C-alpha cells in the first residue's frame, strides 16, 4: 500500500532499493535482483549516514549518497585485532580468511569478529567491520513508505508481511 503523500520520517517503514559501491566502483550489495530492504526509519537499523540522507524523500525519489567512513561503519581501529590460539576453536570448524564469527566478550556481550589471518598455531581475529575505513557510495530509490504499526514501533523494527511477531 503505497502512500505517495508521505516523506521519509521517523516512525515510517521504508522500502528501499539500493546499490552500494566502494571507491573503486566494486558493487558490494544491491537489491536489484530481489526485494527492497525494509526498515523502520529512526530505528538505527541502517548505518547512520544513510538513514540521515533519506529524510524528506518520497516514494519514487532517487538519490546518490556518498558517505565517509565515520558516517558508515567507522574508521578502522588497528587495536581491534586479537590473536587467538588455534586450539581455542572447535576442531571441526573450517576457518577461512574473511569469515565472520559470532563470539561473546568477557562481559557476555555478543560481538562479531572476522578471521583476518590464519597462522599455523593461531588466528588473528579482526573486530572491525569489513567495510570500516571505506568511503561508501549508495544509489537509492524509495520504493514504498507506510506508517509503522504500533507493534513495529514497540519492537523497534519493521515486520515483513506474514512474518511471525
C-alpha positions, -999 to +999 in steps of 0.1 A: +000+000+000+020+030-013+013+064+003+026+090-021+018+118+003+044+106+029+081+115+030+107+096+050+104+104+087+109+086+120+082+060+126+077+051+090+086+018+074+108+025+044+112+001+014+145+010-001+160-001-034+198+004-034+232-004-048+263+000-026+297+006-042+331+012-029+355+039-041+369+016-068+334+010-082+331-025-068+294-034-061+292-047-025+255-051-022+223-044-042+186-051-041+184-050-079+176-087-082+155-090-051+131-073-028+137-039-014+153-035+021+126-027+046+134-010+079+119+013+105+132+049+099+148+062+131+152+027+145+190+027+139+187-004+117+208+010+089+241+030+090+236+065+104+247+085+074+224+066+051+194+070+075+201+107+077+203+111+039+168+096+034+148+121+055+123+140+033+125+117+003+092+104-011+081+073-030+099+072-063+126+097-053+162+087-062+194+100-048+232+093-048+246+093-013+283+094-006+294+086+030+327+090+048+338+061+070+326+080+101+291+081+086+292+045+077+310+017+095+336+038+112+373+041+108+395+010+111+408+006+146+443-010+144+440-021+180+408-041+173+428-073+164+430-103+187+454-132+184+436-164+195+453-198+198+441-222+170+431-248+196+405-224+211+383-232+180+364-264+176+384-289+156+356-294+131+353-257+123+368-249+089+382-214+092+387-192+062+400-157+059+372-131+059+348-155+077+325-139+103+322-154+137+298-145+165+316-145+198+309-133+234+332-109+250+343-113+287+312-093+298+289-117+278+281-093+250+278-107+215+304-094+191+312-102+155+348-108+146+362-117+112+391-140+105+419-117+094+447-142+092+452-179+099+486-188+113+500-223+120+492-220+157+468-190+160+441-170+143+441-132+140+405-120+146+396-086+134+368-069+154+365-041+127+335-043+103+348-054+069+337-020+055+353+000+083+375+027+068+358+026+034+341+055+017+306+042+007+286+052-024+249+044-024+224+048-053+190+047-035+154+048-045+124+049-022+102+020-033+075+025-007+066+042+026+040+034+052+033+042+088+047+016+112+022-004+131+021+000+169+036-034+172+065-025+149+071+007+169+071-014+201+095-039+187+117-012+171+118-028+136+097-034+105+078-067+101+076-083+067+042-094+055+034-128+070+063-126+095+058-141+129+058-115+156 
